[in-house]
């Protein structure tokens, strides 16, 4: 176990963080300082825990991915980002916002139960740190885009017409009404092929400013993340080959709701979202189930 300088956190926060690391199904825990992206403390499993480390060796690229995304996370934090889960293979990186640019992160198993336990532990730690330091939960306003800038018909995209499969459209329309999701979309490389949503029925709180602002936020975040993760576009990858596989799944927790991106195959993603506070793992499970069905139902020409 390795501990670094932690002068910026009170002793009770350090004690709580150590307890979370040792009992929260984590192989790594890091707290990032508010004024910079240098860590205030970082613990990781040592050589004596080789059996535990072995689980994460195939996905050791995940923390490096997070380091490369600090600018995007800082930008997203000002837009209401509360948490993020990046999953690949058998490992998952959990990022939870304390406030602004102060984050706690942990590396966990992608197993649903362990991931839920680790996520809950990190959320409690973030709340404890926020309370101890008397920090506001959301110091930055949520920025929205004007409705005139966004399509409003609920089904649109930038892909060529031959990629719009009538069966796929029908399938996603059924999915958005039967799974409890407010939004389902299909991404193909950098293009949004289609989107189906129930935004006309959302409460006034979410409609204010632009009824499409949440949709736009989700889509722009997703495109940025899957490009950062090395999803092939035009036959090329933006990430070195030694970083391992591209992301299998991205789950975001925002003030307005939860969104999950799950790979169908190659550069195809199924996307789903719910509005309001809810179980992010449940949203991810629903989208993963849709992705599994799509793998069987729809094939490339």
SULZI-V968273 format. One record per residue. PHI is phi in whole degrees, 0 to 359 (999 if undefined). OMEGA is omega as a letter, one per 20 degrees, with the letter a starting at -180 (none if undefined). BURIAL is 1 if it has 9 or more other ideal C-beta (glycine too) atoms within 8 Angstrom, else 0. Layout:
BEGIN
PHI_OMEGA_BURIAL, PHI_OMEGA_BURIAL
END
This chain:
BEGIN
999_a_0, 242_r_0, 239_r_0, 251_a_0, 308_a_0, 225_a_1, 296_a_0, 275_a_0, 242_r_1, 297_a_0, 301_a_0, 293_r_0, 291_r_1, 296_r_1, 297_r_0, 295_r_1, 297_r_1, 298_r_1, 295_r_1, 297_r_1, 298_a_1, 282_a_0, 235_a_0, 252_r_1, 58_r_1, 241_r_1, 255_r_1, 203_r_1, 220_a_1, 225_r_1, 248_a_1, 262_a_1, 292_a_1, 286_a_0, 278_r_0, 207_r_0, 265_r_0, 281_a_0, 288_r_1, 274_r_1, 202_r_1, 209_r_1, 241_r_1, 214_a_1, 298_a_0, 266_a_0, 297_a_0, 290_a_0, 253_a_1, 302_a_0, 295_r_0, 281_r_1, 292_a_1, 303_a_0, 299_a_1, 257_a_1, 303_r_0, 296_a_0, 237_r_1, 293_r_1, 287_a_1, 299_r_1, 299_r_1, 295_r_1, 300_a_1, 297_r_1, 301_a_0, 286_a_0, 256_a_1, 300_a_1, 296_r_0, 296_r_1, 295_r_1, 298_r_1, 293_a_0, 291_r_1, 300_r_1, 281_r_1, 254_r_1, 98_r_1, 292_r_1, 256_a_0, 190_a_1, 209_r_1, 236_r_1, 249_a_1, 240_r_1, 209_a_1, 61_a_1, 259_a_1, 233_r_1, 214_r_1, 259_a_1, 252_r_1, 238_a_1, 236_a_1, 281_r_1, 275_r_1, 190_r_1, 53_a_1, 258_r_0, 256_a_1, 233_r_1, 241_a_1, 228_r_1, 210_r_1, 258_a_1, 227_r_1, 291_r_1, 277_r_1, 304_a_0, 303_a_0, 292_r_0, 294_r_1, 295_r_1, 297_r_1, 296_a_1, 294_r_1, 298_r_1, 298_a_0, 297_r_1, 291_r_1, 296_r_1, 294_r_1, 296_r_1, 299_r_1, 295_r_0, 294_r_1, 297_a_1, 299_r_1, 292_a_0, 297_a_1, 269_a_1, 54_a_0, 259_r_1, 290_a_0, 287_a_0, 226_a_0, 286_a_0, 246_r_1, 289_r_0, 274_a_0, 270_r_0, 238_r_1, 254_a_1, 296_a_0, 299_a_1, 297_a_0, 277_a_0, 243_r_1, 297_a_0, 233_a_0, 270_r_0, 80_r_1, 210_a_0, 202_r_0, 175_a_1, 250_a_0, 281_r_1, 292_a_0, 299_a_0, 290_r_0, 267_a_1, 269_a_1, 273_a_0, 302_r_0, 296_r_0, 294_r_1, 301_a_1, 298_a_0, 297_a_1, 290_r_1, 296_r_1, 293_a_0, 298_a_1, 291_a_1, 261_a_0, 247_a_0, 255_a_1, 83_r_0, 274_r_1, 268_a_1, 207_r_1, 223_r_1, 218_r_1, 231_r_1, 255_r_1, 231_a_1, 61_a_1, 277_a_0, 259_r_1, 273_a_1, 286_r_1, 198_r_1, 216_r_1, 232_a_1, 214_r_1, 244_a_1, 294_r_1, 296_a_0, 260_a_0, 284_r_1, 299_a_0, 302_a_0, 304_a_0, 273_a_1, 273_a_1, 304_r_0, 89_r_0, 198_a_1, 290_r_1, 256_a_1, 296_r_1, 292_r_1, 301_a_1, 298_a_1, 299_a_1, 300_a_1, 293_a_1, 292_r_0, 297_a_1, 296_r_1, 298_a_1, 296_a_1, 291_a_1, 286_r_1, 288_r_1, 298_a_1, 279_r_1, 87_r_1, 295_a_1, 301_r_1, 228_a_1, 67_r_0, 81_a_0, 236_r_0, 244_a_0, 273_a_0, 242_r_0, 299_a_0, 297_a_0, 284_r_0, 279_r_1, 87_a_1, 290_r_0, 290_a_1, 299_r_1, 271_a_1, 203_r_1, 229_r_1, 239_a_1, 243_r_1, 247_a_1, 243_r_1, 302_a_0, 276_a_1, 166_a_1, 233_r_1, 228_r_1, 224_r_1, 249_r_1, 231_a_1, 291_r_1, 276_r_1, 187_r_0, 48_a_0, 254_r_1, 251_a_1, 232_r_1, 259_a_1, 234_r_1, 215_a_1, 210_r_1, 234_r_1, 262_r_1, 92_a_0, 288_a_0, 198_a_1, 275_a_0, 298_r_1, 294_r_1, 293_r_0, 300_a_1, 299_r_1, 297_r_1, 297_a_1, 291_r_1, 299_r_1, 295_r_0, 297_r_1, 298_r_1, 298_r_0, 293_a_1, 294_r_1, 301_a_1, 273_a_0, 271_a_0, 236_a_0, 236_r_0, 293_r_0, 290_none_0
END
